[in-house]
Amino acid sequence: MEQLIAVIGGDARYLELIRQLQALPGISIVLIGFDKLDQSFTGLKQSDLSEIQPADLDGLILPITGTDESGNIETVFSDQPLQLTKEWFKNLKKSAIMFTGIANNFLKEQTEMNGIELVPLLNRDDVAIYNSIPTAEGAIMMAIEHTDYTIHSSNVVVTGFGRVGHTIANKFSSLGANVSVAAKSLSDLARITEMNLQAIPIEQLPDHLDQCDLLINTIPALVIKRTAIEKLPAHTVIIDLASNPGGTDFDFAEKRGIKAILAKSLPGIVAPKTSGKILANVITQVIEGRR
């Protein structure tokens, strides 16, 4: 039996995701929030949210940003407001599955209350690791754009050694930078040392910034504080890759004349086609695994 999946909103990476999902057998796709696209782009049906019966849907794919706490969806390819109400969730079939990038309290509560499976894609290790590659390439692009010196031989400090921080440290090191990584756990500090990089206990970060050219944050908490920024040379550029609002005291950085950039959603900006393929592959695996 054919399954009906609604793609509701989404950015440039969703164009590739849609192309990939079209090739799946036994799947019918309807687009909502894509009315600015030429109908011939995919040949798929484009509908308004009001025209779709929630009970008919087997799957839903929300934007990476999900919804706000009132169920509103931010769209790129439409000017029409989109809102998933509590009543709308109640009418979904219990076997439906919902994909989103980020799951806030509203989505968690509504899906749990109505017995809907929720898959926050950015919480998955596979998606995060794959996405760390275009994120690192985007950070390299920004470093080149906002500095007047080469990455090679520059002093780069990375805060955090998670899935993104590991890739960032590896890529900048491969370009010849002198890379230091600040982390909390002893196992991370040991792995950093094993990679022939300088390991910095995160609480000692301010003591290692006086020669820093690039400071790249991957920790979604305030770690680049005033005490750290005070130690930075005037030419240092901060690239904050953590989710909004980042992990940097941007106000103090501005007062000190330090350039600090919050780089949001780099995979969707730098490599939307690759990022769309990553999402499509994971969504396909989940759907196929439920059949």
Buried (B, 14 or more C-beta within 10 A) or exposed (E): EEBBBBBBBBBBBBBBBBBBBBEBEEBBBBBBBBBEBEEEBBEBEBBEBEEBEBEEBBBBBBBBBBBEEEBBBBBBBBEEEBEBEEEBBEEBEEEBBBBBBBBBEBBEEBBEEBEBBBBBBBEBEEBBBBBBBBBBBBBBBBBEEEBEEEBEEBBBBBBBBBBBBBBBBBBBBEBEBBBBBBBBEEEBBEBBEEBEBBBBBBEEBBEBBEBBBBBBBBBBEBBBBBEBBEBBEEBBBBBBBBBEEBBBBBEBBEEBEBBBBBBBBBBBBBBBBBBBBBBBBBBBEBBEEEE
